[in-house]
């Protein structure tokens, strides 16, 4: 492929994605206005965790500054409350303890409609994130939820961890700081990595995560998203889902939509910390 042709294809992909994001943001604004009118207050709608980086990754324009790596405060992990009254998509299962294990690994087993995916969580470098997943799994937070988003242009990822009727806007009733950011690495996110989605603001990590099927260079995705760990089993499942592609609400193929092959998370379990 010639450099000129490649540049044109990237520009076309960028234009399509920018249009999609503009339409989604406009729809979100309209829903917020409607919620404010009905509820008599300002409704908060969480934009899909990866919407912001989806634009930045393909435009190659100015990047959002990366959040500073966060080693949790000496007093322990900080769980910042989210308001269910403002976002009814949140699911309340309480919050994890503030004092959590800070060394070792932890095996997370995701049983899906297509098979089992195992993830080795990095407790040493992402202790609060691992503790949050152990808590959510123990409360059956993820059971019977769907992986709601796939991106195949610019990078290849499958996003999961949202629940309810609007999974892209959902999460637990708390948020927490980003940690274990791959700052200075290129690629920033390697194939098989499991990373956390956020809203683009500091300390906005929740329950949504994405499974990465291809090495992603820093130019396509900045180091703004917590690395939870790596897939140790089931990468072939991700390969098949990514290969089938994504579709939009109209059922047509798109570079950013829902997976054409549905993926339902039946259960998630987390084993004790292993030194």
Backbone torsions as a table, in degrees:
resi	resn	phi	psi	omega
1	UNK	NA	132.3	-179.7
2	UNK	-73.4	153.6	178.9
3	UNK	-57.6	-37.9	-178.9
4	UNK	-65.2	-45.0	179.5
5	UNK	-63.6	-41.3	179.4
6	UNK	-62.9	-40.7	178.6
7	UNK	-63.6	-40.2	179.0
8	UNK	-64.3	-41.5	179.4
9	UNK	-64.8	-40.1	177.9
10	UNK	-65.1	-40.4	179.3
11	UNK	-63.9	-40.3	179.0
12	UNK	-65.6	-41.8	178.2
13	UNK	-63.1	-41.5	178.7
14	UNK	-61.6	-43.7	-179.1
15	UNK	-63.5	-41.3	179.0
16	UNK	-63.8	-44.9	-177.5
17	UNK	-67.9	-39.4	178.7
18	UNK	-61.7	-38.8	178.3
19	UNK	-65.1	-43.5	178.8
20	UNK	-61.4	-44.5	-179.1
21	UNK	-66.2	-38.0	178.5
22	UNK	-63.2	-41.5	179.2
23	UNK	-65.3	-40.1	-180.0
24	UNK	-66.9	-42.6	179.5
25	UNK	-64.9	-38.1	177.7
26	UNK	-64.0	-42.4	177.7
27	UNK	-62.6	-39.3	178.9
28	UNK	-63.9	-41.6	179.4
29	UNK	-63.6	-39.7	179.1
30	UNK	-65.1	-39.7	178.6
31	UNK	-65.7	-38.5	178.7
32	UNK	-62.9	-42.6	178.7
33	UNK	-62.4	-41.8	-179.6
34	UNK	-65.0	-43.3	179.0
35	UNK	-63.4	-38.5	179.5
36	UNK	-64.1	-38.5	-178.9
37	UNK	-70.3	-44.8	-177.0
38	UNK	-70.7	-44.1	-173.5
39	UNK	-88.1	-10.2	-179.7
40	UNK	75.7	12.6	178.8
41	UNK	-144.5	-177.0	180.0
42	UNK	-88.8	116.8	179.3
43	UNK	-80.4	141.5	179.7
44	UNK	-108.6	121.3	176.6
45	UNK	-114.4	119.9	178.6
46	UNK	-78.0	123.2	177.0
47	UNK	-71.9	147.5	179.6
48	UNK	-48.1	133.7	-171.6
49	UNK	-49.0	-40.1	-173.4
50	UNK	-97.1	6.1	-178.4
51	UNK	-58.0	-46.5	-175.7
52	UNK	-64.2	-47.7	-178.4
53	UNK	-73.5	-20.4	178.1
54	UNK	-60.9	-39.4	178.3
55	UNK	-71.1	-50.2	-175.3
56	UNK	-60.6	-36.9	-175.0
57	UNK	-66.2	-34.1	-176.8
58	UNK	-96.0	-20.9	179.8
59	UNK	-79.8	-30.1	-177.0
60	UNK	70.0	16.3	-178.8
61	UNK	-86.3	-157.4	-178.0
62	UNK	-63.2	133.1	-177.2
63	UNK	-95.3	150.5	173.4
64	UNK	-69.7	142.5	179.1
65	UNK	-63.4	137.1	-179.8
66	UNK	-70.4	139.7	175.9
67	UNK	-67.6	146.2	-180.0
68	UNK	-67.8	140.7	177.4
69	UNK	-56.8	136.9	-175.0
70	UNK	-114.9	110.4	164.1
71	UNK	-84.0	129.6	-174.2
72	UNK	-57.6	151.6	-178.2
73	UNK	-58.8	155.3	-178.9
74	UNK	-54.7	-29.4	-178.7
75	UNK	-75.6	-6.6	178.4
76	UNK	120.0	-175.8	179.1
77	UNK	-66.8	140.4	-179.3
78	UNK	-105.3	114.9	179.5
79	UNK	-101.8	108.5	-176.0
80	UNK	-86.2	120.3	-176.2
81	UNK	-62.8	142.4	171.7
82	UNK	-111.5	154.7	-171.4
83	UNK	-102.1	111.5	178.6
84	UNK	-63.5	-31.5	-179.4
85	UNK	-63.6	-31.5	180.0
86	UNK	-90.2	-25.7	177.7
87	UNK	-135.7	94.6	-177.5
88	UNK	-67.5	-5.8	178.6
89	UNK	-79.0	-11.4	179.2
90	UNK	-72.2	146.6	-179.6
91	UNK	-115.6	119.4	-174.7
92	UNK	-89.5	110.9	174.3
93	UNK	-127.5	24.6	-178.6
94	UNK	78.2	-173.0	-179.7
95	UNK	-123.5	155.0	178.7
96	UNK	-69.4	168.7	173.5
97	UNK	-67.8	155.9	179.8
98	UNK	-80.0	-29.4	177.8
99	UNK	-93.8	119.2	-173.1
100	UNK	-133.3	162.3	175.0
101	UNK	-60.7	147.1	-175.5
102	UNK	-130.0	21.2	177.2
103	UNK	-154.9	147.9	176.7
104	UNK	106.0	-161.7	178.2
105	UNK	-132.9	166.1	-179.2
106	UNK	-146.0	132.0	-177.7
107	UNK	-90.3	121.4	173.7
108	UNK	-105.4	126.2	-179.9
109	UNK	-109.5	117.3	179.7
110	UNK	-106.2	108.6	178.4
111	UNK	-92.0	114.5	-176.2
112	UNK	-111.8	174.2	177.8
113	UNK	-67.9	-12.5	-179.1
114	UNK	-110.2	-1.1	-178.9
115	UNK	135.7	-172.5	-175.0
116	UNK	-99.2	133.2	173.4
117	UNK	-117.2	126.3	178.7
118	UNK	-110.1	137.8	-178.2
119	UNK	-126.3	127.8	174.2
120	UNK	-89.5	107.9	-178.7
121	UNK	-82.6	138.2	-177.6
122	UNK	-91.0	90.0	-177.6
123	UNK	-67.5	-33.7	-177.4
124	UNK	-62.2	-43.0	-175.0
125	UNK	-102.6	-15.1	178.2
126	UNK	-135.2	58.7	-174.1
127	UNK	-63.5	-40.4	-177.5
128	UNK	-72.2	-38.1	178.3
129	UNK	-64.9	-44.7	178.5
130	UNK	-62.6	-41.1	179.5
131	UNK	-64.3	-37.5	178.3
132	UNK	-63.9	-42.9	179.9
133	UNK	-66.7	-38.6	177.3
134	UNK	-61.8	-41.0	179.2
135	UNK	-65.8	-50.1	-177.5
136	UNK	-62.5	-40.2	178.9
137	UNK	-63.6	-40.5	-179.6
138	UNK	-65.2	-23.8	179.0
139	UNK	-95.6	6.8	-179.8
140	UNK	58.7	33.0	-177.7
141	UNK	-59.0	-41.6	-173.4
142	UNK	-88.3	-9.5	-172.7
143	UNK	-58.0	130.9	177.0
144	UNK	64.7	28.7	174.4
145	UNK	-99.6	164.2	-177.5
146	UNK	-114.4	147.9	169.6
147	UNK	-75.3	113.4	-164.2
148	UNK	-98.7	-8.5	-175.5
149	UNK	-143.6	143.0	174.4
150	UNK	-136.7	138.1	174.3
151	UNK	-120.6	131.4	-179.8
152	UNK	-126.5	-1.1	178.7
153	UNK	-107.1	121.0	-178.8
154	UNK	91.9	-35.3	174.9
155	UNK	-163.6	168.4	-176.6
156	UNK	-123.8	110.6	-179.0
157	UNK	-141.6	154.6	172.6
158	UNK	-120.1	124.3	-176.9
159	UNK	-104.1	132.9	-177.4
160	UNK	-137.0	-175.5	173.8
161	UNK	95.4	-4.3	174.0
162	UNK	-89.6	152.6	-177.0
163	UNK	-131.3	165.9	175.1
164	UNK	80.6	-164.9	-175.5
165	UNK	-74.5	-27.1	177.9
166	UNK	-123.7	74.9	-174.8
167	UNK	-59.2	-31.5	-179.5
168	UNK	-67.1	-19.4	-178.8
169	UNK	-109.0	10.0	-171.8
170	UNK	-104.0	175.1	178.4
171	UNK	165.7	-174.6	175.3
172	UNK	-78.0	179.2	-179.0
173	UNK	-89.3	29.1	175.0
174	UNK	-150.2	156.8	173.1
175	UNK	-127.0	167.2	179.6
176	UNK	-154.1	169.7	-172.8
177	UNK	-74.5	152.2	176.2
178	UNK	-72.8	150.8	178.4
179	UNK	-150.9	165.0	179.3
180	UNK	53.7	48.7	177.9
181	UNK	-78.9	136.9	-176.7
182	UNK	-82.2	49.7	-178.2
183	UNK	-62.2	132.9	178.2
184	UNK	83.4	-1.1	-179.7
185	UNK	-97.1	146.9	176.2
186	UNK	-146.9	109.7	8.5
187	UNK	-69.4	150.6	177.8
188	UNK	-70.9	-38.7	-178.3
189	UNK	-128.0	119.4	-177.5
190	UNK	-90.0	157.6	175.7
191	UNK	-54.3	134.0	-179.7
192	UNK	92.0	-6.0	178.1
193	UNK	-73.6	144.9	170.8
194	UNK	-112.2	119.8	-176.7
195	UNK	-125.2	162.9	-175.0
196	UNK	-99.0	135.5	173.6
197	UNK	-78.9	157.6	172.3
198	UNK	-150.7	178.9	-175.9
199	UNK	-88.1	0.4	-175.9
200	UNK	95.7	-6.5	178.1
201	UNK	-105.2	152.1	177.6
202	UNK	-59.6	147.1	177.6
203	UNK	54.5	47.9	179.9
204	UNK	-124.7	21.8	176.5
205	UNK	-74.1	139.8	179.9
206	UNK	-131.5	-120.6	-176.9
207	UNK	-105.8	-15.2	-173.6
208	UNK	-79.1	139.7	-178.4
209	UNK	-137.8	162.3	176.1
210	UNK	-132.0	141.0	-179.9
211	UNK	-97.9	126.1	-171.2
212	UNK	-101.6	125.5	-174.0
213	UNK	-105.4	4.4	-176.8
214	UNK	-157.7	140.7	175.1
215	UNK	-54.3	132.7	-178.2
216	UNK	-116.3	117.6	178.7
217	UNK	-70.7	157.4	-177.9
218	UNK	-58.7	-30.7	-179.9
219	UNK	-65.5	-25.3	-178.5
220	UNK	-95.6	-26.3	-178.3
221	UNK	-151.7	110.6	-178.2
222	UNK	-70.8	163.2	-175.5
223	UNK	-81.6	60.3	-177.6
224	UNK	-105.9	2.1	-170.7
225	UNK	-124.9	127.8	-177.6
226	UNK	-53.4	132.0	170.9
227	UNK	-88.5	112.3	-179.7
228	UNK	-80.5	-39.7	-177.6
229	UNK	170.5	-151.7	-176.8
230	UNK	-139.2	151.9	177.7
231	UNK	-77.0	126.6	178.8
232	UNK	-110.2	-12.1	177.1
233	UNK	-153.8	138.2	175.8
234	UNK	98.3	10.0	178.6
235	UNK	-63.5	-27.5	177.3
236	UNK	-64.7	-31.0	176.8
237	UNK	-65.7	-45.2	177.8
238	UNK	-61.3	-41.9	179.0
239	UNK	-56.1	-45.9	-177.2
240	UNK	-66.4	-40.9	-179.2
241	UNK	-67.0	-43.7	179.1
242	UNK	-63.7	-41.6	-178.2
243	UNK	-62.4	-31.4	-180.0
244	UNK	-72.2	-21.2	175.4
245	UNK	89.8	178.9	-179.5
246	UNK	-114.9	155.3	177.4
247	UNK	-131.2	152.4	177.1
248	UNK	-88.3	-174.0	179.8
249	UNK	-62.3	-25.1	179.2
250	UNK	-84.8	0.3	179.3
251	UNK	83.5	0.7	-179.3
252	UNK	-91.1	153.2	-178.7
253	UNK	-60.7	140.5	179.2
254	UNK	-149.6	162.3	178.7
255	UNK	-86.4	-6.8	-179.2
256	UNK	-152.1	100.2	-177.9
257	UNK	-162.3	-146.1	176.6
258	UNK	-101.0	151.8	-178.6
259	UNK	-62.0	134.4	178.4
260	UNK	-63.1	-35.8	174.4
261	UNK	-93.6	109.4	-177.0
262	UNK	-60.8	141.8	176.5
263	UNK	-126.5	113.8	178.8
264	UNK	-107.2	127.5	175.4
265	UNK	-84.7	112.7	-179.9
266	UNK	-77.7	-51.1	179.2
267	UNK	-148.0	157.3	171.5
268	UNK	-132.2	129.7	176.5
269	UNK	-127.3	150.3	178.7
270	UNK	-128.7	125.8	-179.1
271	UNK	-80.0	163.4	176.4
272	UNK	-59.4	158.9	179.7
273	UNK	-64.7	136.4	178.1
274	UNK	-112.7	125.9	-177.9
275	UNK	-68.2	NA	NA
